[in-house]
Amino acid sequence: MKTSAPLAVFKLTQSNIGTFAQLSYCLLLLGYCSENKLTPYFVLAGKSGVDSIHGDNWFDYYFIHKKLSQEERELALEKYVNGDYFKILNRYSINELTRGNKNNEIQNEFKTLNKGKSLFNHYIKIQDHVLNTANEFYLKTLSNKKVLGIHYRGLDKHCEAFLSAYSFVLSVLDDYKSKYDSIFIASDEPEFIKYISQNI
């Protein structure tokens, strides 16, 4: 079957980044696909910290490629199996592919959150089972509560900035926890979640 726009299959393989970083890479590649009238298909095979149980491509567990019919999905998988894909090792691979120079940062062209949101919503849909799980969790656990949120980045964060010690985060939590009903932790580091859970 001929697709409405040429298929571009991307395999992301960087092993030391988390889920959000991989999705950020997808967003940059969506910008490239939009510019070049390509239909993207993502294989996220890099370590995501929490998604190894979902096989080689955890993207398909959480998301749907909105622009692909079932036949086109099968064609994308066939291209992937045959090695006909762009291998993305890191963000420099994306810069090289999209701008012809590994140091020419395509991410600097994303000036607003709306641009990213628009691209995401055009190409990608969150799976219903994920939305249902999130809504159910919210209603059961967080609804009508004063919630303190913590986002602790591990994995690759040390490459960009000083990594805060678990004990430091715990000391900050101790200062604020009495003002809240619940604490919500988002992290790509299971050891951090375990540490905080055992000490709060």
Secondary structure as GFF3:
##gff-version 3
##sequence-region A 1 200
A	DSSP	beta_strand	7	12	.	.	.	ID=ss1
A	DSSP	alpha_helix	19	36	.	.	.	ID=ss2
A	DSSP	beta_strand	39	44	.	.	.	ID=ss3
A	DSSP	three_ten_helix	52	54	.	.	.	ID=ss4
A	DSSP	alpha_helix	59	62	.	.	.	ID=ss5
A	DSSP	beta_strand	63	65	.	.	.	ID=ss6
A	DSSP	alpha_helix	70	81	.	.	.	ID=ss7
A	DSSP	beta_strand	86	88	.	.	.	ID=ss8
A	DSSP	alpha_helix	91	99	.	.	.	ID=ss9
A	DSSP	three_ten_helix	106	109	.	.	.	ID=ss10
A	DSSP	alpha_helix	113	123	.	.	.	ID=ss11
A	DSSP	beta_strand	124	126	.	.	.	ID=ss12
A	DSSP	alpha_helix	128	137	.	.	.	ID=ss13
A	DSSP	pi_helix	138	142	.	.	.	ID=ss14
A	DSSP	beta_strand	147	152	.	.	.	ID=ss15
A	DSSP	three_ten_helix	155	159	.	.	.	ID=ss16
A	DSSP	alpha_helix	166	176	.	.	.	ID=ss17
A	DSSP	three_ten_helix	177	179	.	.	.	ID=ss18
A	DSSP	beta_strand	182	187	.	.	.	ID=ss19
A	DSSP	alpha_helix	190	199	.	.	.	ID=ss20
###
